[in-house]
Amino acid sequence: MSEKESMHKGIIKVLKTINKYLENDKGAIELADFTDDFVIYLVFRGACVNCKKNNTYLEKVIEEMIKEAIGQDSISIKYID
């Protein structure tokens, strides 16, 4: 398994964990893209789209969880609409 494949697997695992909680409020977060230069693009779905106030905190939590899971501090995470 390549480094990118291993990282992708870690990202998906984190998102599944987070989505267990978001689903209770009819929300979700999905991986939109993971580029060859290690940029992660995430998109909020459902009720999470309209929770901009809470998303700032949630974005930081997600970033920390992903970085810890894949062992990369230098990875870039971007949120798209």
N, C-alpha and C positions, 0 to 999 in steps of 0.2 A: 504494500500500500504506500502510495506517495505521501509526501508531507501535506500537500493540499488536500488529498482525499481524507487523510486522518483529521485534518483541521475541519473539513466539511462535516465529517461525522460528529465531531465535538460540538460544532455550532448547532446542528440539528438536534442533538441531545439536549442542549441548553434551552432551545426554543420550545421543545416538547414539554420540558419541565415548567417553563414560564406559562405556556399556554394552558396547562392544567388549571392554573389560577385565573387567568384572563377569561377562560371560557365560562366561568361562573357569572361573569358580568357581560356575557355575549361579545367578548372581544377576542383578539388574537394578534399575534405578530408572526410574520412570515419572512423567510429568506427569499429575496427577490433575485439576488445575484451574488456570486463570490468570484471575483476576478482573479486572473493569473498573477496580478501584482498585489494580491491579498487585501483587497478592499471588499468589505462586506456591505451589501445594500439590504436593508430591512424595511418592511412596510407594515404599518399598523392596519388592522382590519376591524370591522364591526364597530362596537361601542368605543373601542380605543381610538378611533379616528377623531372623535369629537372631544377627547379628554386631554387637550393640550397642556393644561396646568399639571396634571399628573404625569404626563408623558415625559417631561423633563427629568423627573426623578426616576421613572421607570427606565428611560434610556440609559441613565448612568448605571443602574443596577444590571441591566442586560449587558452593557459593555464590560463591566467588571466580571460578570459570570462567564462571558465568552472568552475573555482574555485569560482568565484562570483555567478554564477548561481546555484551551488549546495551547497554553503556555507561551503566548505571544503578546507582549505589551505594545509592540510597534504596529500592530495591525490597525487598519483604519475602518471605522464603522460609520456608515452614513444612513440616514433615514430618509425615505422618499415617500411622496404622497401617492 
